[in-house]
Amino acid sequence: MTDKEAPLKTIIGLPAYNEEKSVAGIILQAREYADKVIVVNDGSTDNTSKVARLAGAEVIDHAGNEGYGNAIKTLLAEAKKQDADVLVIMDADAQHDPNEAPVLIKTIREGYDLVIGSREHQKEEIPGYRRFGQRVLAKFTNIASRQKLADTESGFRAYSKKAISALELKESGMAISAEMISEASVKGLKIKEVPISVSYAKDSSTLNPVVHGVGNFNRILVFISERRPLLFFGIVGGVLIVLGIIAGVGVVQVYYDSYIFATGTALLCMLLTTLGVLCIFTGVILSVLVRRLPGLSGRSWV
């Protein structure tokens, strides 16, 4: 390691799926800044595992493709098992520069627990469709976590020993990035973003970006309902009540104009209003439960 400021045991972890072309170069560069490089081979069908071992990494093989989230959880569990002081996780597809790892490690040394490599300052390099999705997901992740972060989807992150031990994650897919921020916020971990560069010379994602984005958005809504139930159910309830009022106004208008009582619309008005009130009361009850029993905030209500 080149940074000798403190005797911190540092592990750099790479979740990898069919990355035989790029993983060796990432490992060779990352070894300069870590005591050990660990690759989680997530059921690759190519030579990712073999190439990673030849490059000097410790490799953990998943029997099948279990998903990005499970690969991240494996790395966190292994870092905890090996008593690491710092865990840095980056993508294995050459989008991240391993030479920027010291910036994240330094920020951990400064007392932060979760350091996120933000691509915000290089946003002009990010494809437009990705940038739009990142903004939407960041906005809703910040609502769930009560944070003000610009890049909540970045996979280049560093974790302190406290974070490695404290984070209890459940997501198996890409939504783990948002879950992690929400969980870190609940646990009182210190979060900070630092600028990094990113390369999109090739878009190597194996996931359809639309499917990926919609799936993540759905899971983030679940996080909001868990962490901030009053806000979530209050908004849903408010929307339903407004729709009910609109339907009610329509009933009155029809009756005023033609003296005909629109029974169907009236029933719809009552249904929407009732559901809206029930949603708001649900939010109030769950909010009280979450505040009195903080452990409940990690359970799924929907």
KELOMI-249813 format. One record per residue (C-alpha): residue number from 1; residue in three letters; x, y, z. Coordinates in pm, whole numbers, plus 50000, padded with zeros to 5 digits. Example, Ala and Ser with C-alpha at 12.3 -4.5 7.8 and 13.67 -1.06 7.14 Angstrom:
<rec><n>1</n><res>Ala</res><u>51230</u><v>49550</v><w>50780</w></rec>
<rec><n>2</n><res>Ser</res><u>51367</u><v>49894</v><w>50714</w></rec>
This chain:
<rec><n>1</n><res>Met</res><u>50000</u><v>50000</v><w>50000</w></rec>
<rec><n>2</n><res>Thr</res><u>50121</u><v>50352</v><w>49924</w></rec>
<rec><n>3</n><res>Asp</res><u>49933</u><v>50537</v><w>50196</w></rec>
<rec><n>4</n><res>Lys</res><u>50106</u><v>50482</v><w>50532</w></rec>
<rec><n>5</n><res>Glu</res><u>49913</u><v>50734</v><w>50741</w></rec>
<rec><n>6</n><res>Ala</res><u>49757</u><v>50465</v><w>50957</w></rec>
<rec><n>7</n><res>Pro</res><u>49785</u><v>50086</v><w>50989</w></rec>
<rec><n>8</n><res>Leu</res><u>49441</u><v>50012</v><w>50847</w></rec>
<rec><n>9</n><res>Lys</res><u>49371</u><v>49672</v><w>50696</w></rec>
<rec><n>10</n><res>Thr</res><u>49216</u><v>49750</v><w>50360</w></rec>
<rec><n>11</n><res>Ile</res><u>49031</u><v>49516</v><w>50128</w></rec>
<rec><n>12</n><res>Ile</res><u>48917</u><v>49609</v><w>49779</w></rec>
<rec><n>13</n><res>Gly</res><u>48621</u><v>49405</v><w>49660</w></rec>
<rec><n>14</n><res>Leu</res><u>48496</u><v>49349</v><w>49307</w></rec>
<rec><n>15</n><res>Pro</res><u>48155</u><v>49198</v><w>49230</w></rec>
<rec><n>16</n><res>Ala</res><u>48199</u><v>49041</v><w>48887</w></rec>
<rec><n>17</n><res>Tyr</res><u>47979</u><v>48870</v><w>48631</w></rec>
<rec><n>18</n><res>Asn</res><u>48137</u><v>48775</v><w>48298</w></rec>
<rec><n>19</n><res>Glu</res><u>48419</u><v>49030</v><w>48326</w></rec>
<rec><n>20</n><res>Glu</res><u>48716</u><v>48822</v><w>48205</w></rec>
<rec><n>21</n><res>Lys</res><u>48829</u><v>49098</v><w>47968</w></rec>
<rec><n>22</n><res>Ser</res><u>48864</u><v>49372</v><w>48230</w></rec>
<rec><n>23</n><res>Val</res><u>48893</u><v>49213</v><w>48574</w></rec>
<rec><n>24</n><res>Ala</res><u>49268</u><v>49139</v><w>48562</w></rec>
<rec><n>25</n><res>Gly</res><u>49363</u><v>49499</v><w>48489</w></rec>
<rec><n>26</n><res>Ile</res><u>49142</u><v>49626</v><w>48770</w></rec>
<rec><n>27</n><res>Ile</res><u>49292</u><v>49376</v><w>49016</w></rec>
<rec><n>28</n><res>Leu</res><u>49652</u><v>49456</v><w>48926</w></rec>
<rec><n>29</n><res>Gln</res><u>49593</u><v>49828</v><w>48982</w></rec>
<rec><n>30</n><res>Ala</res><u>49383</u><v>49779</v><w>49296</w></rec>
<rec><n>31</n><res>Arg</res><u>49648</u><v>49562</v><w>49467</w></rec>
<rec><n>32</n><res>Glu</res><u>49868</u><v>49872</v><w>49504</w></rec>
<rec><n>33</n><res>Tyr</res><u>49619</u><v>50026</v><w>49748</w></rec>
<rec><n>34</n><res>Ala</res><u>49494</u><v>49724</v><w>49944</w></rec>
<rec><n>35</n><res>Asp</res><u>49618</u><v>49443</v><w>50161</w></rec>
<rec><n>36</n><res>Lys</res><u>49397</u><v>49210</v><w>49962</w></rec>
<rec><n>37</n><res>Val</res><u>49170</u><v>49215</v><w>49658</w></rec>
<rec><n>38</n><res>Ile</res><u>48863</u><v>48992</v><w>49674</w></rec>
<rec><n>39</n><res>Val</res><u>48653</u><v>48909</v><w>49369</w></rec>
<rec><n>40</n><res>Val</res><u>48303</u><v>48769</v><w>49405</w></rec>
<rec><n>41</n><res>Asn</res><u>48245</u><v>48572</v><w>49087</w></rec>
<rec><n>42</n><res>Asp</res><u>47867</u><v>48581</v><w>49063</w></rec>
<rec><n>43</n><res>Gly</res><u>47807</u><v>48271</v><w>48855</w></rec>
<rec><n>44</n><res>Ser</res><u>48003</u><v>48388</v><w>48550</w></rec>
<rec><n>45</n><res>Thr</res><u>47992</u><v>48165</v><w>48243</w></rec>
<rec><n>46</n><res>Asp</res><u>48330</u><v>48283</v><w>48114</w></rec>
<rec><n>47</n><res>Asn</res><u>48680</u><v>48270</v><w>48267</w></rec>
<rec><n>48</n><res>Thr</res><u>48631</u><v>48553</v><w>48518</w></rec>
<rec><n>49</n><res>Ser</res><u>48717</u><v>48330</v><w>48815</w></rec>
<rec><n>50</n><res>Lys</res><u>49032</u><v>48186</v><w>48659</w></rec>
<rec><n>51</n><res>Val</res><u>49160</u><v>48522</v><w>48532</w></rec>
<rec><n>52</n><res>Ala</res><u>49098</u><v>48686</v><w>48871</w></rec>
<rec><n>53</n><res>Arg</res><u>49300</u><v>48419</v><w>49053</w></rec>
<rec><n>54</n><res>Leu</res><u>49586</u><v>48447</v><w>48804</w></rec>
<rec><n>55</n><res>Ala</res><u>49589</u><v>48824</v><w>48863</w></rec>
<rec><n>56</n><res>Gly</res><u>49639</u><v>48766</v><w>49237</w></rec>
<rec><n>57</n><res>Ala</res><u>49292</u><v>48811</v><w>49379</w></rec>
<rec><n>58</n><res>Glu</res><u>49116</u><v>48595</v><w>49633</w></rec>
<rec><n>59</n><res>Val</res><u>48804</u><v>48463</v><w>49459</w></rec>
<rec><n>60</n><res>Ile</res><u>48469</u><v>48367</v><w>49608</w></rec>
<rec><n>61</n><res>Asp</res><u>48252</u><v>48179</v><w>49359</w></rec>
<rec><n>62</n><res>His</res><u>47873</u><v>48190</v><w>49369</w></rec>
<rec><n>63</n><res>Ala</res><u>47723</u><v>47870</v><w>49232</w></rec>
<rec><n>64</n><res>Gly</res><u>47488</u><v>48072</v><w>49012</w></rec>
<rec><n>65</n><res>Asn</res><u>47409</u><v>48430</v><w>48920</w></rec>
<rec><n>66</n><res>Glu</res><u>47263</u><v>48547</v><w>49252</w></rec>
<rec><n>67</n><res>Gly</res><u>47253</u><v>48918</v><w>49170</w></rec>
<rec><n>68</n><res>Tyr</res><u>47457</u><v>49230</v><w>49242</w></rec>
<rec><n>69</n><res>Gly</res><u>47309</u><v>49276</v><w>49588</w></rec>
<rec><n>70</n><res>Asn</res><u>47408</u><v>48928</v><w>49701</w></rec>
<rec><n>71</n><res>Ala</res><u>47760</u><v>48984</v><w>49569</w></rec>
<rec><n>72</n><res>Ile</res><u>47785</u><v>49302</v><w>49776</w></rec>
<rec><n>73</n><res>Lys</res><u>47656</u><v>49120</v><w>50086</w></rec>
<rec><n>74</n><res>Thr</res><u>47916</u><v>48847</v><w>50032</w></rec>
<rec><n>75</n><res>Leu</res><u>48192</u><v>49109</v><w>50020</w></rec>
<rec><n>76</n><res>Leu</res><u>48068</u><v>49279</v><w>50337</w></rec>
<rec><n>77</n><res>Ala</res><u>48046</u><v>48944</v><w>50517</w></rec>
<rec><n>78</n><res>Glu</res><u>48396</u><v>48846</v><w>50407</w></rec>
<rec><n>79</n><res>Ala</res><u>48540</u><v>49183</v><w>50510</w></rec>
<rec><n>80</n><res>Lys</res><u>48381</u><v>49139</v><w>50852</w></rec>
<rec><n>81</n><res>Lys</res><u>48516</u><v>48784</v><w>50876</w></rec>
<rec><n>82</n><res>Gln</res><u>48867</u><v>48902</v><w>50787</w></rec>
<rec><n>83</n><res>Asp</res><u>48842</u><v>49195</v><w>51031</w></rec>
<rec><n>84</n><res>Ala</res><u>48903</u><v>49462</v><w>50770</w></rec>
<rec><n>85</n><res>Asp</res><u>48927</u><v>49825</v><w>50876</w></rec>
<rec><n>86</n><res>Val</res><u>48827</u><v>49953</v><w>50533</w></rec>
<rec><n>87</n><res>Leu</res><u>48640</u><v>49787</v><w>50249</w></rec>
<rec><n>88</n><res>Val</res><u>48637</u><v>49954</v><w>49908</w></rec>
<rec><n>89</n><res>Ile</res><u>48397</u><v>49814</v><w>49649</w></rec>
<rec><n>90</n><res>Met</res><u>48417</u><v>49906</v><w>49282</w></rec>
<rec><n>91</n><res>Asp</res><u>48283</u><v>49768</v><w>48955</w></rec>
<rec><n>92</n><res>Ala</res><u>48491</u><v>49514</v><w>48763</w></rec>
<rec><n>93</n><res>Asp</res><u>48398</u><v>49645</v><w>48417</w></rec>
<rec><n>94</n><res>Ala</res><u>48662</u><v>49922</v><w>48401</w></rec>
<rec><n>95</n><res>Gln</res><u>48414</u><v>50206</v><w>48456</w></rec>
<rec><n>96</n><res>His</res><u>48590</u><v>50297</v><w>48780</w></rec>
<rec><n>97</n><res>Asp</res><u>48956</u><v>50393</v><w>48819</w></rec>
<rec><n>98</n><res>Pro</res><u>49129</u><v>50192</v><w>49097</w></rec>
<rec><n>99</n><res>Asn</res><u>49383</u><v>50473</v><w>49131</w></rec>
<rec><n>100</n><res>Glu</res><u>49108</u><v>50683</v><w>49291</w></rec>
<rec><n>101</n><res>Ala</res><u>49061</u><v>50434</v><w>49576</w></rec>
<rec><n>102</n><res>Pro</res><u>49300</u><v>50629</v><w>49806</w></rec>
<rec><n>103</n><res>Val</res><u>49061</u><v>50926</v><w>49796</w></rec>
<rec><n>104</n><res>Leu</res><u>48780</u><v>50714</v><w>49941</w></rec>
<rec><n>105</n><res>Ile</res><u>49013</u><v>50546</v><w>50191</w></rec>
<rec><n>106</n><res>Lys</res><u>49139</u><v>50886</v><w>50309</w></rec>
<rec><n>107</n><res>Thr</res><u>48782</u><v>51000</v><w>50370</w></rec>
<rec><n>108</n><res>Ile</res><u>48718</u><v>50690</v><w>50583</w></rec>
<rec><n>109</n><res>Arg</res><u>49026</u><v>50782</v><w>50786</w></rec>
<rec><n>110</n><res>Glu</res><u>48872</u><v>51124</v><w>50842</w></rec>
<rec><n>111</n><res>Gly</res><u>48590</u><v>50961</v><w>51038</w></rec>
<rec><n>112</n><res>Tyr</res><u>48323</u><v>50881</v><w>50779</w></rec>
<rec><n>113</n><res>Asp</res><u>48158</u><v>50539</v><w>50762</w></rec>
<rec><n>114</n><res>Leu</res><u>48015</u><v>50526</v><w>50409</w></rec>
<rec><n>115</n><res>Val</res><u>48194</u><v>50713</v><w>50133</w></rec>
<rec><n>116</n><res>Ile</res><u>48028</u><v>50729</v><w>49792</w></rec>
<rec><n>117</n><res>Gly</res><u>48224</u><v>50805</v><w>49478</w></rec>
<rec><n>118</n><res>Ser</res><u>48006</u><v>51066</v><w>49309</w></rec>
<rec><n>119</n><res>Arg</res><u>47996</u><v>51102</v><w>48930</w></rec>
<rec><n>120</n><res>Glu</res><u>47817</u><v>51436</v><w>48959</w></rec>
<rec><n>121</n><res>His</res><u>48110</u><v>51654</v><w>48852</w></rec>
<rec><n>122</n><res>Gln</res><u>48149</u><v>51443</v><w>48538</w></rec>
<rec><n>123</n><res>Lys</res><u>47780</u><v>51427</v><w>48454</w></rec>
<rec><n>124</n><res>Glu</res><u>47838</u><v>51545</v><w>48095</w></rec>
<rec><n>125</n><res>Glu</res><u>48021</u><v>51216</v><w>48032</w></rec>
<rec><n>126</n><res>Ile</res><u>47723</u><v>51006</v><w>48143</w></rec>
<rec><n>127</n><res>Pro</res><u>47475</u><v>50897</v><w>47874</w></rec>
<rec><n>128</n><res>Gly</res><u>47154</u><v>51100</v><w>47892</w></rec>
<rec><n>129</n><res>Tyr</res><u>46922</u><v>50810</v><w>47969</w></rec>
<rec><n>130</n><res>Arg</res><u>47147</u><v>50705</v><w>48258</w></rec>
<rec><n>131</n><res>Arg</res><u>47167</u><v>51058</v><w>48392</w></rec>
<rec><n>132</n><res>Phe</res><u>46788</u><v>51098</v><w>48394</w></rec>
<rec><n>133</n><res>Gly</res><u>46742</u><v>50769</v><w>48577</w></rec>
<rec><n>134</n><res>Gln</res><u>47011</u><v>50854</v><w>48830</w></rec>
<rec><n>135</n><res>Arg</res><u>46843</u><v>51187</v><w>48912</w></rec>
<rec><n>136</n><res>Val</res><u>46502</u><v>51027</v><w>48967</w></rec>
<rec><n>137</n><res>Leu</res><u>46641</u><v>50746</v><w>49182</w></rec>
<rec><n>138</n><res>Ala</res><u>46858</u><v>50987</v><w>49380</w></rec>
<rec><n>139</n><res>Lys</res><u>46559</u><v>51210</v><w>49456</w></rec>
<rec><n>140</n><res>Phe</res><u>46351</u><v>50927</v><w>49597</w></rec>
<rec><n>141</n><res>Thr</res><u>46645</u><v>50763</v><w>49777</w></rec>
<rec><n>142</n><res>Asn</res><u>46708</u><v>51094</v><w>49952</w></rec>
<rec><n>143</n><res>Ile</res><u>46343</u><v>51103</v><w>50058</w></rec>
<rec><n>144</n><res>Ala</res><u>46375</u><v>50754</v><w>50206</w></rec>
<rec><n>145</n><res>Ser</res><u>46703</u><v>50825</v><w>50383</w></rec>
<rec><n>146</n><res>Arg</res><u>46666</u><v>51195</v><w>50469</w></rec>
<rec><n>147</n><res>Gln</res><u>46998</u><v>51262</v><w>50297</w></rec>
<rec><n>148</n><res>Lys</res><u>47105</u><v>51515</v><w>50032</w></rec>
<rec><n>149</n><res>Leu</res><u>47318</u><v>51307</v><w>49800</w></rec>
<rec><n>150</n><res>Ala</res><u>47375</u><v>51368</v><w>49430</w></rec>
<rec><n>151</n><res>Asp</res><u>47474</u><v>51018</v><w>49318</w></rec>
<rec><n>152</n><res>Thr</res><u>47300</u><v>50744</v><w>49514</w></rec>
<rec><n>153</n><res>Glu</res><u>47353</u><v>50474</v><w>49250</w></rec>
<rec><n>154</n><res>Ser</res><u>47732</u><v>50482</v><w>49229</w></rec>
<rec><n>155</n><res>Gly</res><u>47893</u><v>50141</v><w>49284</w></rec>
<rec><n>156</n><res>Phe</res><u>48230</u><v>50288</v><w>49387</w></rec>
<rec><n>157</n><res>Arg</res><u>48208</u><v>50302</v><w>49767</w></rec>
<rec><n>158</n><res>Ala</res><u>48417</u><v>50265</v><w>50081</w></rec>
<rec><n>159</n><res>Tyr</res><u>48305</u><v>50132</v><w>50420</w></rec>
<rec><n>160</n><res>Ser</res><u>48450</u><v>50174</v><w>50766</w></rec>
<rec><n>161</n><res>Lys</res><u>48475</u><v>49886</v><w>51013</w></rec>
<rec><n>162</n><res>Lys</res><u>48169</u><v>50027</v><w>51187</w></rec>
<rec><n>163</n><res>Ala</res><u>47969</u><v>50022</v><w>50863</w></rec>
<rec><n>164</n><res>Ile</res><u>48087</u><v>49672</v><w>50775</w></rec>
<rec><n>165</n><res>Ser</res><u>47950</u><v>49548</v><w>51108</w></rec>
<rec><n>166</n><res>Ala</res><u>47636</u><v>49762</v><w>51126</w></rec>
<rec><n>167</n><res>Leu</res><u>47482</u><v>49730</v><w>50780</w></rec>
<rec><n>168</n><res>Glu</res><u>47207</u><v>49468</v><w>50765</w></rec>
<rec><n>169</n><res>Leu</res><u>47101</u><v>49442</v><w>50403</w></rec>
<rec><n>170</n><res>Lys</res><u>46828</u><v>49234</v><w>50239</w></rec>
<rec><n>171</n><res>Glu</res><u>46820</u><v>49331</v><w>49872</w></rec>
<rec><n>172</n><res>Ser</res><u>46961</u><v>49082</v><w>49622</w></rec>
<rec><n>173</n><res>Gly</res><u>46960</u><v>49310</v><w>49318</w></rec>
<rec><n>174</n><res>Met</res><u>47076</u><v>49658</v><w>49218</w></rec>
<rec><n>175</n><res>Ala</res><u>46841</u><v>49825</v><w>49467</w></rec>
<rec><n>176</n><res>Ile</res><u>47094</u><v>49743</v><w>49737</w></rec>
<rec><n>177</n><res>Ser</res><u>47266</u><v>50074</v><w>49654</w></rec>
<rec><n>178</n><res>Ala</res><u>46961</u><v>50268</v><w>49775</w></rec>
<rec><n>179</n><res>Glu</res><u>46891</u><v>50028</v><w>50061</w></rec>
<rec><n>180</n><res>Met</res><u>47245</u><v>50077</v><w>50188</w></rec>
<rec><n>181</n><res>Ile</res><u>47205</u><v>50454</v><w>50211</w></rec>
<rec><n>182</n><res>Ser</res><u>46871</u><v>50420</v><w>50385</w></rec>
<rec><n>183</n><res>Glu</res><u>47009</u><v>50162</v><w>50628</w></rec>
<rec><n>184</n><res>Ala</res><u>47321</u><v>50370</v><w>50698</w></rec>
<rec><n>185</n><res>Ser</res><u>47102</u><v>50670</v><w>50775</w></rec>
<rec><n>186</n><res>Val</res><u>46888</u><v>50470</v><w>51018</w></rec>
<rec><n>187</n><res>Lys</res><u>47200</u><v>50336</v><w>51190</w></rec>
<rec><n>188</n><res>Gly</res><u>47343</u><v>50686</v><w>51229</w></rec>
<rec><n>189</n><res>Leu</res><u>47646</u><v>50622</v><w>51008</w></rec>
<rec><n>190</n><res>Lys</res><u>47832</u><v>50922</v><w>50868</w></rec>
<rec><n>191</n><res>Ile</res><u>47793</u><v>50946</v><w>50490</w></rec>
<rec><n>192</n><res>Lys</res><u>47995</u><v>51157</v><w>50249</w></rec>
<rec><n>193</n><res>Glu</res><u>48033</u><v>51189</v><w>49872</w></rec>
<rec><n>194</n><res>Val</res><u>48370</u><v>51246</v><w>49703</w></rec>
<rec><n>195</n><res>Pro</res><u>48416</u><v>51318</v><w>49332</w></rec>
<rec><n>196</n><res>Ile</res><u>48538</u><v>51037</v><w>49105</w></rec>
<rec><n>197</n><res>Ser</res><u>48579</u><v>50990</v><w>48732</w></rec>
<rec><n>198</n><res>Val</res><u>48388</u><v>50734</v><w>48530</w></rec>
<rec><n>199</n><res>Ser</res><u>48434</u><v>50579</v><w>48188</w></rec>
<rec><n>200</n><res>Tyr</res><u>48144</u><v>50482</v><w>47966</w></rec>
<rec><n>201</n><res>Ala</res><u>48359</u><v>50390</v><w>47667</w></rec>
<rec><n>202</n><res>Lys</res><u>48156</u><v>50072</v><w>47657</w></rec>
<rec><n>203</n><res>Asp</res><u>47820</u><v>50018</v><w>47821</w></rec>
<rec><n>204</n><res>Ser</res><u>47883</u><v>49675</v><w>47966</w></rec>
<rec><n>205</n><res>Ser</res><u>47571</u><v>49650</v><w>48176</w></rec>
<rec><n>206</n><res>Thr</res><u>47403</u><v>49312</v><w>48142</w></rec>
<rec><n>207</n><res>Leu</res><u>47071</u><v>49458</v><w>48254</w></rec>
<rec><n>208</n><res>Asn</res><u>46816</u><v>49645</v><w>48046</w></rec>
<rec><n>209</n><res>Pro</res><u>46843</u><v>50003</v><w>48180</w></rec>
<rec><n>210</n><res>Val</res><u>46465</u><v>50057</v><w>48175</w></rec>
<rec><n>211</n><res>Val</res><u>46393</u><v>49732</v><w>48359</w></rec>
<rec><n>212</n><res>His</res><u>46675</u><v>49807</v><w>48601</w></rec>
<rec><n>213</n><res>Gly</res><u>46547</u><v>50160</v><w>48669</w></rec>
<rec><n>214</n><res>Val</res><u>46183</u><v>50060</v><w>48714</w></rec>
<rec><n>215</n><res>Gly</res><u>46282</u><v>49774</v><w>48946</w></rec>
<rec><n>216</n><res>Asn</res><u>46498</u><v>50002</v><w>49158</w></rec>
<rec><n>217</n><res>Phe</res><u>46228</u><v>50269</v><w>49170</w></rec>
<rec><n>218</n><res>Asn</res><u>45975</u><v>50014</v><w>49296</w></rec>
<rec><n>219</n><res>Arg</res><u>46209</u><v>49900</v><w>49572</w></rec>
<rec><n>220</n><res>Ile</res><u>46288</u><v>50259</v><w>49673</w></rec>
<rec><n>221</n><res>Leu</res><u>45916</u><v>50324</v><w>49715</w></rec>
<rec><n>222</n><res>Val</res><u>45911</u><v>50026</v><w>49951</w></rec>
<rec><n>223</n><res>Phe</res><u>46202</u><v>50179</v><w>50148</w></rec>
<rec><n>224</n><res>Ile</res><u>46008</u><v>50506</v><w>50179</w></rec>
<rec><n>225</n><res>Ser</res><u>45701</u><v>50321</v><w>50305</w></rec>
<rec><n>226</n><res>Glu</res><u>45920</u><v>50145</v><w>50565</w></rec>
<rec><n>227</n><res>Arg</res><u>46132</u><v>50439</v><w>50678</w></rec>
<rec><n>228</n><res>Arg</res><u>45881</u><v>50724</v><w>50639</w></rec>
<rec><n>229</n><res>Pro</res><u>45534</u><v>50568</v><w>50645</w></rec>
<rec><n>230</n><res>Leu</res><u>45350</u><v>50888</v><w>50734</w></rec>
<rec><n>231</n><res>Leu</res><u>45495</u><v>51067</v><w>50431</w></rec>
<rec><n>232</n><res>Phe</res><u>45433</u><v>50774</v><w>50196</w></rec>
<rec><n>233</n><res>Phe</res><u>45081</u><v>50683</v><w>50304</w></rec>
<rec><n>234</n><res>Gly</res><u>44995</u><v>51049</v><w>50364</w></rec>
<rec><n>235</n><res>Ile</res><u>45074</u><v>51138</v><w>50001</w></rec>
<rec><n>236</n><res>Val</res><u>44887</u><v>50834</v><w>49868</w></rec>
<rec><n>237</n><res>Gly</res><u>44592</u><v>50913</v><w>50093</w></rec>
<rec><n>238</n><res>Gly</res><u>44594</u><v>51279</v><w>49997</w></rec>
<rec><n>239</n><res>Val</res><u>44589</u><v>51194</v><w>49627</w></rec>
<rec><n>240</n><res>Leu</res><u>44296</u><v>50957</v><w>49678</w></rec>
<rec><n>241</n><res>Ile</res><u>44100</u><v>51218</v><w>49874</w></rec>
<rec><n>242</n><res>Val</res><u>44160</u><v>51480</v><w>49606</w></rec>
<rec><n>243</n><res>Leu</res><u>44038</u><v>51237</v><w>49339</w></rec>
<rec><n>244</n><res>Gly</res><u>43735</u><v>51165</v><w>49555</w></rec>
<rec><n>245</n><res>Ile</res><u>43659</u><v>51535</v><w>49588</w></rec>
<rec><n>246</n><res>Ile</res><u>43688</u><v>51577</v><w>49211</w></rec>
<rec><n>247</n><res>Ala</res><u>43443</u><v>51291</v><w>49162</w></rec>
<rec><n>248</n><res>Gly</res><u>43210</u><v>51450</v><w>49420</w></rec>
<rec><n>249</n><res>Val</res><u>43221</u><v>51784</v><w>49244</w></rec>
<rec><n>250</n><res>Gly</res><u>43128</u><v>51601</v><w>48924</w></rec>
<rec><n>251</n><res>Val</res><u>42823</u><v>51447</v><w>49096</w></rec>
<rec><n>252</n><res>Val</res><u>42708</u><v>51787</v><w>49219</w></rec>
<rec><n>253</n><res>Gln</res><u>42765</u><v>51947</v><w>48879</w></rec>
<rec><n>254</n><res>Val</res><u>42565</u><v>51678</v><w>48696</w></rec>
<rec><n>255</n><res>Tyr</res><u>42279</u><v>51706</v><w>48947</w></rec>
<rec><n>256</n><res>Tyr</res><u>42280</u><v>52086</v><w>48923</w></rec>
<rec><n>257</n><res>Asp</res><u>42266</u><v>52078</v><w>48541</w></rec>
<rec><n>258</n><res>Ser</res><u>42020</u><v>51793</v><w>48483</w></rec>
<rec><n>259</n><res>Tyr</res><u>41875</u><v>51692</v><w>48822</w></rec>
<rec><n>260</n><res>Ile</res><u>42018</u><v>51343</v><w>48768</w></rec>
<rec><n>261</n><res>Phe</res><u>42202</u><v>51180</v><w>49055</w></rec>
<rec><n>262</n><res>Ala</res><u>42514</u><v>51001</v><w>48921</w></rec>
<rec><n>263</n><res>Thr</res><u>42504</u><v>50704</v><w>49156</w></rec>
<rec><n>264</n><res>Gly</res><u>42814</u><v>50533</v><w>49015</w></rec>
<rec><n>265</n><res>Thr</res><u>43028</u><v>50844</v><w>49040</w></rec>
<rec><n>266</n><res>Ala</res><u>42897</u><v>50911</v><w>49390</w></rec>
<rec><n>267</n><res>Leu</res><u>42997</u><v>50562</v><w>49501</w></rec>
<rec><n>268</n><res>Leu</res><u>43340</u><v>50618</v><w>49345</w></rec>
<rec><n>269</n><res>Cys</res><u>43369</u><v>50944</v><w>49540</w></rec>
<rec><n>270</n><res>Met</res><u>43289</u><v>50766</v><w>49867</w></rec>
<rec><n>271</n><res>Leu</res><u>43531</u><v>50481</v><w>49789</w></rec>
<rec><n>272</n><res>Leu</res><u>43823</u><v>50707</v><w>49702</w></rec>
<rec><n>273</n><res>Thr</res><u>43767</u><v>50931</v><w>50004</w></rec>
<rec><n>274</n><res>Thr</res><u>43737</u><v>50636</v><w>50240</w></rec>
<rec><n>275</n><res>Leu</res><u>44052</u><v>50474</v><w>50104</w></rec>
<rec><n>276</n><res>Gly</res><u>44235</u><v>50805</v><w>50131</w></rec>
<rec><n>277</n><res>Val</res><u>44139</u><v>50848</v><w>50497</w></rec>
<rec><n>278</n><res>Leu</res><u>44237</u><v>50488</v><w>50572</w></rec>
<rec><n>279</n><res>Cys</res><u>44577</u><v>50540</v><w>50406</w></rec>
<rec><n>280</n><res>Ile</res><u>44645</u><v>50848</v><w>50618</w></rec>
<rec><n>281</n><res>Phe</res><u>44548</u><v>50667</v><w>50937</w></rec>
<rec><n>282</n><res>Thr</res><u>44769</u><v>50375</v><w>50833</w></rec>
<rec><n>283</n><res>Gly</res><u>45060</u><v>50614</v><w>50788</w></rec>
<rec><n>284</n><res>Val</res><u>45000</u><v>50768</v><w>51131</w></rec>
<rec><n>285</n><res>Ile</res><u>44985</u><v>50428</v><w>51304</w></rec>
<rec><n>286</n><res>Leu</res><u>45295</u><v>50293</v><w>51129</w></rec>
<rec><n>287</n><res>Ser</res><u>45484</u><v>50615</v><w>51197</w></rec>
<rec><n>288</n><res>Val</res><u>45414</u><v>50581</v><w>51569</w></rec>
<rec><n>289</n><res>Leu</res><u>45521</u><v>50216</v><w>51563</w></rec>
<rec><n>290</n><res>Val</res><u>45845</u><v>50294</v><w>51380</w></rec>
<rec><n>291</n><res>Arg</res><u>45934</u><v>50568</v><w>51629</w></rec>
<rec><n>292</n><res>Arg</res><u>45857</u><v>50357</v><w>51935</w></rec>
<rec><n>293</n><res>Leu</res><u>46004</u><v>50034</v><w>51796</w></rec>
<rec><n>294</n><res>Pro</res><u>46291</u><v>50135</v><w>51563</w></rec>
<rec><n>295</n><res>Gly</res><u>46358</u><v>49773</v><w>51468</w></rec>
<rec><n>296</n><res>Leu</res><u>46030</u><v>49768</v><w>51277</w></rec>
<rec><n>297</n><res>Ser</res><u>46168</u><v>50015</v><w>51022</w></rec>
<rec><n>298</n><res>Gly</res><u>46373</u><v>49737</v><w>50869</w></rec>
<rec><n>299</n><res>Arg</res><u>46073</u><v>49516</v><w>50801</w></rec>
<rec><n>300</n><res>Ser</res><u>45859</u><v>49520</v><w>50491</w></rec>
<rec><n>301</n><res>Trp</res><u>45508</u><v>49653</v><w>50528</w></rec>
<rec><n>302</n><res>Val</res><u>45418</u><v>49617</v><w>50163</w></rec>
